[in-house]
Amino acid sequence: MRSETDLLVYAVMGAVALLAIVAYVLLIAKPGNRPGLVPHPFLPDETVRILPPGEYDAMRAKVMADAVAALCQSPDFKPARLVVADFDLPVAYAWMSPWVRKKYRNTANAGSNDPAVIVTPAFLNMGLTDQELEAVAADVLAKLFFNPDHNIRFADVTHFAKKMGFTDDFIAQMKSEFPLDYMVLMTRLIQDTWAARLIKQPHALKTAMEKSLHVLNQTSFQGEFAGMMSFVDPPLMCSLSRAEMMKMSDDLKVRHALAMNRDRLNELRLTNLGVIEQGVRQPHMEVRDTRPMTTPEGWE
């Protein structure tokens, strides 16, 4: 017969194990790491449901999924999956689990934690052409490759900007105009350029962005933070007080500043794509065999 002390020890061990499981679910299995859910692009710590087939336009989703698969043919990139998420905004964005992010290249065996291109039913029904869907897929995948949070340091972004032909005066102006989100701004320009050159369709990317902005500008989403991995952000509230901002993490401060500068950022992105569309020869990031390369020759 086991003593009461032994039984008490076993009970305590069981309680500790149960608490460990609960802690894993609540703390470690963060939004997007839980089966059937992905993170909301604009609401921190919120999740949205992954829709099953039959609850969205299957034909448009197949066009988008085929584009993602074709763009991920290079052995240097981990395969990404297309996910259709259950919320109303017509948006597209990228997501990657934290432990996969650092091993994005040269990683095989697709699974539930693989990089994902996430779209909504409203995005699929927005009337984008096949070329525009491919362009959006490329731009979202670029956000996985050039991730300012994890892959690129502040100095690296400035280095890329200079390699792309931006003058010291322009860079200084951007640092002054965007003190909190300069790195994200420049990275967005790099991402757009990489995507446009990868698919060789800068016009399709530009018109997809213009159409997305036209639709999103008619919405009034109740949020405060831009999406770090989104194709285009909706207009946001941006009503936080200075005291509330001071309490936020650095990441949320950047996302809030990015939301406040949304219109200016979109203006710069469209201008950049317009320059590429016109075929102006500039020292930009070039894509060869799906690999981004910085070259003074630019793209012809």
C-alpha positions as CSV (number, residue, x, y, z in Angstrom):
1,M,0.0,0.0,0.0
2,R,1.3,3.4,-0.9
3,S,1.5,5.9,1.9
4,E,-0.5,9.1,2.0
5,T,2.8,11.0,1.4
6,D,3.4,9.1,-1.8
7,L,-0.1,9.8,-3.0
8,L,0.3,13.5,-2.2
9,V,3.6,13.6,-4.2
10,Y,1.9,12.0,-7.2
11,A,-1.0,14.5,-6.9
12,V,1.4,17.4,-6.9
13,M,3.4,16.0,-9.8
14,G,0.1,15.6,-11.8
15,A,-0.9,19.1,-11.0
16,V,2.5,20.5,-12.1
17,A,2.2,18.5,-15.4
18,L,-1.3,19.9,-16.0
19,L,-0.1,23.5,-15.3
20,A,2.8,22.9,-17.8
21,I,0.4,21.9,-20.5
22,V,-1.9,24.9,-19.8
23,A,1.2,27.2,-19.9
24,Y,2.3,25.7,-23.2
25,V,-1.2,26.3,-24.8
26,L,-1.4,29.8,-23.4
27,L,2.1,31.1,-23.7
28,I,4.1,28.9,-26.1
29,A,1.4,28.0,-28.6
30,K,0.9,31.6,-29.6
31,P,-1.6,32.8,-32.2
32,G,-1.0,31.1,-35.5
33,N,0.7,28.1,-33.9
34,R,-2.6,26.6,-32.9
35,P,-4.3,24.2,-35.3
36,G,-7.0,25.8,-37.5
37,L,-6.0,29.3,-36.6
38,V,-3.7,32.0,-38.0
39,P,-2.8,35.4,-36.5
40,H,-4.9,38.4,-37.3
41,P,-2.7,40.8,-39.3
42,F,-3.8,44.0,-37.5
43,L,-4.9,43.0,-34.0
44,P,-2.1,41.7,-31.7
45,D,-2.8,38.4,-30.0
46,E,-6.0,37.9,-31.9
47,T,-6.5,34.9,-34.2
48,V,-8.8,34.1,-37.1
49,R,-10.2,30.8,-38.3
50,I,-8.8,29.0,-41.4
51,L,-11.7,28.4,-43.7
52,P,-12.3,24.9,-45.1
53,P,-12.9,24.4,-48.9
54,G,-16.4,25.3,-49.9
55,E,-16.5,28.6,-47.9
56,Y,-14.7,30.7,-50.5
57,D,-14.2,31.1,-54.3
58,A,-12.3,27.9,-55.1
59,M,-11.4,28.9,-58.6
60,R,-9.7,32.2,-57.5
61,A,-8.1,30.5,-54.6
62,K,-6.6,27.9,-57.0
63,V,-5.1,30.7,-59.2
64,M,-3.5,32.2,-56.1
65,A,-2.3,28.8,-54.8
66,D,-0.8,27.9,-58.1
67,A,1.0,31.2,-58.2
68,V,2.4,30.7,-54.7
69,A,3.5,27.1,-55.7
70,A,5.2,28.3,-58.9
71,L,7.0,31.1,-57.1
72,C,8.3,28.6,-54.5
73,Q,9.9,26.2,-57.0
74,S,13.4,27.3,-56.1
75,P,15.2,24.8,-53.7
76,D,16.4,27.8,-51.7
77,F,12.9,28.6,-50.4
78,K,10.8,26.6,-48.0
79,P,7.4,25.8,-49.7
80,A,4.6,28.1,-48.7
81,R,1.0,27.2,-48.5
82,L,-2.1,29.3,-49.3
83,V,-4.5,29.8,-46.4
84,V,-8.0,31.5,-46.6
85,A,-8.8,33.2,-43.3
86,D,-12.3,34.0,-42.0
87,F,-12.6,37.7,-41.7
88,D,-14.2,40.5,-43.7
89,L,-11.3,42.7,-44.9
90,P,-10.0,42.2,-48.4
91,V,-6.4,41.7,-47.5
92,A,-3.4,39.4,-48.1
93,Y,-0.5,38.9,-45.7
94,A,2.3,36.5,-44.8
95,W,2.9,34.5,-41.7
96,M,5.7,32.2,-40.5
97,S,6.0,30.4,-37.2
98,P,9.0,31.8,-35.1
99,W,11.0,28.5,-35.1
100,V,10.5,28.1,-38.9
101,R,11.5,31.7,-39.6
102,K,15.1,31.3,-38.8
103,K,15.3,28.2,-41.1
104,Y,13.4,29.6,-44.0
105,R,16.0,28.6,-46.6
106,N,17.0,25.0,-47.3
107,T,14.2,23.5,-45.3
108,A,12.1,20.7,-46.6
109,N,8.9,18.8,-45.4
110,A,6.0,21.2,-45.6
111,G,3.7,21.1,-42.5
112,S,1.2,23.1,-40.6
113,N,3.9,25.5,-39.3
114,D,5.2,26.3,-42.8
115,P,5.3,29.8,-44.2
116,A,1.8,30.8,-45.4
117,V,0.3,33.3,-47.8
118,I,-3.0,34.3,-46.1
119,V,-5.9,35.8,-48.0
120,T,-9.5,36.4,-47.2
121,P,-12.7,35.6,-49.2
122,A,-13.2,39.3,-49.8
123,F,-9.7,39.6,-51.3
124,L,-10.4,36.7,-53.7
125,N,-13.6,38.4,-54.7
126,M,-12.0,41.8,-55.4
127,G,-11.7,41.3,-59.1
128,L,-8.0,41.0,-59.5
129,T,-6.7,39.5,-62.7
130,D,-4.6,36.3,-62.7
131,Q,-1.4,38.4,-63.2
132,E,-2.4,40.7,-60.3
133,L,-3.0,37.7,-58.0
134,E,0.5,36.4,-59.0
135,A,2.0,39.8,-58.3
136,V,0.4,40.0,-54.8
137,A,1.6,36.4,-54.1
138,A,5.2,37.5,-55.0
139,D,5.0,40.6,-52.9
140,V,3.7,38.7,-49.8
141,L,6.4,36.0,-50.3
142,A,9.0,38.9,-50.4
143,K,7.8,39.8,-46.9
144,L,8.9,36.4,-45.7
145,F,12.3,36.7,-47.3
146,F,13.0,40.3,-46.4
147,N,11.7,40.5,-42.8
148,P,12.8,43.6,-41.0
149,D,12.0,42.2,-37.6
150,H,14.3,39.2,-37.9
151,N,16.6,39.2,-41.0
152,I,17.6,42.8,-41.6
153,R,19.2,45.2,-39.3
154,F,18.9,49.0,-39.4
155,A,22.4,49.4,-41.0
156,D,21.5,46.7,-43.6
157,V,18.4,48.5,-44.7
158,T,20.5,51.7,-45.3
159,H,23.1,49.6,-47.2
160,F,20.4,48.2,-49.4
161,A,18.9,51.6,-50.0
162,K,22.2,53.0,-51.2
163,K,22.7,49.9,-53.4
164,M,19.3,50.6,-54.9
165,G,20.4,54.1,-55.9
166,F,18.7,56.2,-53.2
167,T,20.9,59.3,-52.4
168,D,22.2,60.1,-49.0
169,D,19.9,63.1,-48.9
170,F,16.9,61.0,-49.6
171,I,17.8,58.5,-46.9
172,A,18.4,61.3,-44.4
173,Q,15.0,62.7,-45.3
174,M,13.3,59.4,-44.8
175,K,15.0,58.8,-41.4
176,S,13.8,62.3,-40.4
177,E,10.3,61.8,-41.7
178,F,9.9,58.3,-40.4
179,P,11.9,58.1,-37.1
180,L,10.2,55.0,-35.8
181,D,9.4,53.1,-39.0
182,Y,12.2,54.1,-41.4
183,M,13.5,50.5,-41.5
184,V,10.1,49.1,-42.4
185,L,9.5,51.8,-45.0
186,M,12.7,51.1,-46.8
187,T,12.2,47.3,-46.5
188,R,8.8,47.7,-48.1
189,L,10.4,49.4,-51.1
190,I,12.9,46.5,-51.3
191,Q,10.1,43.9,-51.1
192,D,8.1,45.6,-53.8
193,T,11.1,45.9,-56.1
194,W,12.1,42.3,-55.5
195,A,8.6,41.1,-56.3
196,A,8.1,43.2,-59.4
197,R,11.4,42.0,-60.9
198,L,10.8,38.4,-59.9
199,I,7.5,38.2,-61.9
200,K,8.7,40.8,-64.5
201,Q,5.3,42.5,-64.1
202,P,5.7,45.7,-62.2
203,H,2.5,47.1,-63.8
204,A,0.4,44.2,-62.4
205,L,1.8,44.8,-58.9
206,K,1.1,48.5,-59.2
207,T,-2.5,48.0,-60.4
208,A,-3.2,45.3,-57.7
209,M,-2.1,47.8,-55.1
210,E,-4.2,50.5,-56.5
211,K,-7.3,48.3,-56.6
212,S,-6.7,47.1,-53.1
213,L,-6.3,50.7,-51.8
214,H,-9.5,51.7,-53.6
215,V,-11.5,49.0,-51.8
216,L,-9.8,49.3,-48.4
217,N,-10.2,53.1,-48.3
218,Q,-13.9,52.5,-48.2
219,T,-13.7,50.5,-45.0
220,S,-13.3,51.7,-41.4
221,F,-11.4,49.0,-39.6
222,Q,-11.3,49.5,-35.8
223,G,-7.6,48.9,-35.1
224,E,-4.5,50.8,-34.1
225,F,-1.6,48.8,-35.7
226,A,-0.4,48.2,-39.2
227,G,0.4,44.7,-40.4
228,M,4.1,44.1,-40.6
229,M,3.6,41.4,-43.2
230,S,0.5,42.7,-45.0
231,F,0.3,43.6,-48.7
232,V,-1.7,46.7,-48.1
233,D,-3.1,48.0,-44.8
234,P,-6.7,49.4,-44.4
235,P,-7.2,52.8,-42.9
236,L,-6.7,52.5,-39.1
237,M,-7.9,54.5,-36.1
238,C,-4.6,55.7,-34.8
239,S,-6.1,57.3,-31.7
240,L,-3.8,56.2,-29.0
241,S,-2.6,58.8,-26.5
242,R,1.1,59.5,-25.9
243,A,0.8,57.9,-22.5
244,E,-0.7,54.7,-24.1
245,M,2.1,54.6,-26.7
246,M,4.8,54.9,-24.0
247,K,3.5,51.7,-22.4
248,M,3.7,49.7,-25.7
249,S,6.5,47.4,-26.8
250,D,8.9,48.7,-29.4
251,D,7.3,46.4,-32.0
252,L,3.8,47.9,-31.4
253,K,5.2,51.4,-31.4
254,V,6.6,50.8,-34.9
255,R,3.3,49.2,-36.1
256,H,1.4,52.2,-34.7
257,A,3.7,54.7,-36.4
258,L,3.4,52.8,-39.6
259,A,-0.4,53.0,-39.4
260,M,-0.2,56.7,-38.9
261,N,2.1,57.1,-42.0
262,R,0.0,54.7,-44.1
263,D,-0.9,57.2,-46.9
264,R,2.7,58.5,-47.3
265,L,4.1,55.0,-47.4
266,N,1.6,53.9,-50.1
267,E,2.5,57.0,-52.1
268,L,6.2,56.1,-52.0
269,R,5.5,52.5,-52.9
270,L,3.4,53.4,-55.9
271,T,6.0,55.9,-57.0
272,N,8.7,53.2,-56.8
273,L,6.6,50.8,-58.8
274,G,5.9,53.5,-61.4
275,V,9.6,54.1,-61.9
276,I,10.2,50.3,-62.4
277,E,7.2,50.1,-64.8
278,Q,8.7,52.9,-66.9
279,G,11.9,50.9,-67.3
280,V,14.1,53.6,-65.8
281,R,17.6,52.2,-65.5
282,Q,18.6,52.4,-61.8
283,P,20.9,50.4,-59.5
284,H,18.1,48.2,-58.0
285,M,17.9,44.8,-56.4
286,E,17.8,42.3,-59.2
287,V,16.4,38.7,-59.1
288,R,18.3,35.9,-60.9
289,D,17.1,32.4,-60.6
290,T,14.7,33.5,-57.9
291,R,17.6,34.8,-55.8
292,P,17.7,38.5,-55.0
293,M,21.1,40.1,-55.9
294,T,22.3,43.7,-55.4
295,T,23.8,44.9,-58.7
296,P,24.8,48.3,-60.1
297,E,23.5,47.2,-63.5
298,G,19.8,47.2,-62.5
299,W,17.2,45.3,-64.4
300,E,16.7,45.5,-68.2
